[in-house]
Amino acid sequence: MSGQSLGLIETVGMAAAVEAADAAMKSANVSLVGYELTKGGGMVTVKLEGEIGAMNAAVAAAISAASRVGSVYAHKVIARTAQNIEHIIHSRETVGVVQPEPETPAPVAAQQVEEVPAQTIPVLHIDTSPGASCMDIADETPQDPMKKGPRPGPKKK
């Protein structure tokens, strides 16, 4: 998250918070971090992250939408958050945040190689004289044992 902008919208009531989050997400390219309930007063803080221009537009839209439903207590946009404050933004109290699990390498499945029968490719001497035709070469190629007889049609020479 370091380097991203942070948007905070504090509303009175959950309905205003949901309206704020909905308007912010629909108005600009920002990500919803989650929401956090305060320890009294019915306040709900909506947390957003994204680029600074998109964040300003999203927070402005969120304030306008939430004001029609309830009241907005406070709002703040922080451009380029400092390093090492992720634990404050992505805290345990923030609802909607999925705590990252330690990455363990996935077991690599052994690939089974199918045995492919060896194929032989016939080597031909190609006549490059001016009177030679590709049909002459095709008539001289060894026949596949699966095929029966020569190709249909007249021979050209």
HELIX and SHEET records of a PDB file:
HELIX    1   1 MET A   14  SER A   27  1                                  14    
HELIX    2   2 ILE A   52  VAL A   69  1                                  18    
HELIX    3   3 GLU A   86  ILE A   89  1                                   4    
HELIX    4   4 CYS A  134  GLU A  140  1                                   7    
SHEET    1   A 5 SER A  71  ILE A  78  0                                        
SHEET    2   A 5 SER A   5  VAL A  12 -1                                        
SHEET    3   A 5 MET A  43  GLY A  50 -1                                        
SHEET    4   A 5 VAL A  30  LEU A  37 -1                                        
SHEET    5   A 5 THR A  94  VAL A  95 -1                                        
END                                                                             
